[in-house]
């Protein structure tokens, strides 16, 4: 039989053991978990991709990515394209992956400088998993 004085210590010890086990056990990744893709500029556009504060070419320019530097997509969902789902915003033009001129309105949210939200034009981007 437990004495009243030892009960809090034993309860705390049991709680600590359960907590330590939960912290030491790695989380089981869900089968639907997807790693966010990396996004960078495409050689088709002179290795320049603008990171903007909004989904329009008139939004403030935050940075210009090159073919050598990357940023991370803010979203990664199973069954979606890289950085998807995309947002619809202002119209932009650039050279697409097939070398032809593209006009599009799809924008992808990227992680640039937290907490500020940032976007890149999808058709002008190159994605890497």
WOWOVEN-V842866 format. One line per field, one symbol per residue. psi: psi as a letter, one per 40 degrees, with the letter a starting at -180 (. if undefined). A space follows every 50 residues. Layout:
psi = ???
//
This chain:
psi = hhiddedddddddddddddddddehiihhidehhhiiiiiiiddfffhhh hieifieeihhdihiaeeiiiiidihhheiiheiiiihaihiiahideei hhhiehihhihchiehiiiihddeihih.
//
